[in-house]
Amino acid sequence: MVEKINQKSPQVDPVKVISNGGLCYACGQSGIGGRKENQDNYAGTDTRNAVILTVCDGMGGMAGGQTASYIAATEIVDSLVKVLPTQKETDAVRIAVEKANRAIYQRAVEEPPLRGMGTTTTVLVITQKASYLTHIGDSRIYLLRGGKKIFRTFDHSKVFEMVSQGMMSEEQARQASFSNVITRALGIRPQVEMDVVTLPYKKGDRFILCCDGIWNIEPEKDMLKLFNDKENPEAAIQHLTEYVNSKGIERGGDYDNLTAIIADMKCDSEYQYSYFHQLKSGIVRFCKSVRALFRKKNGKSHN
């Protein structure tokens, strides 16, 4: 099921239930925000053995961005439905994204007005075994447990390169004037680089796939509260888009398209992290916290 965006409507599209089976309860929604057109698309389907979800945020003049994101969403879901039964899950994700990249690139070659179009993407495949995900650009995937963030993708953007080098904080990156400059996108080149991650999940976990028009509206600590504000995925995504819309209007009306998928897990995955992996992750988180505190104190000492 691919939800093609109605560009003429200034309203947020109705919430769509993508899956309410044994693995998860997943809903998607998109809106034009304060733009003249909606360049976002999302898609998802529930097969017998997997739930497939994707959110794409297009870029490019004329109809380029909307075309690129629609091609990506369609190709990714269609490809995964076909290849998942015969391929290892991580390979299937890679194959689907590569196919979408080629399709967008080829369309731009064939139609000169569309040259330069591209799109971000987030892709999440959920099976009983585990979840498998990748992302390109600055659209994000979050995994929340007990209201806390336990995983989040790291943006492919200029500002996040600076974050990784300790040159600015994530909040400074969010507010930077060039925060929308991405370093990786689908359709720009014949090949695309990606990392595919395997994550375990537990009953009650919440996955969120969203474009930057959603996550960039407030500091992350406030967005995490908003992500957790409602128990039901339909109510949660409706509340999320209403909040983003209201904030965008309050700040002058020139705000981005807004698209998200929320998926609540109904069971534990077969694959779970070992005790040693959890210990290692805890040490890594502690070290990151210490470095962040050091940078904060160091920054104050120069004021």
Buried (B, 14 or more C-beta within 10 A) or exposed (E): BBBBBEBEEEEBBEBBBBBBEEBBBBBBBBBBBBBEBBBBBBBBBBBEEBBBBBBBBBBBEEBBBBBBBBBBBBBBBBBBBBBBEEBEBBBBBBBBBBBBBBBBBEBBEEEEEBBBBBBBBBBBBBBEBBBBBBBBBBBBBBBBBEEEBBBBBBBBBBBBBBBEEEEBBBEBBBEBEEBBEBBBBBBBEEEBEBEBBBBBBBEBBBBBBBBBBBBBBBEBEEBBEBBBEBEEBBBBBBBBBEBBBEEBEEEEEEBBBBBBBBBBBBBBBEBEEEEEEEEEEEEEEEEEEEEEEEBEEEEEEEE
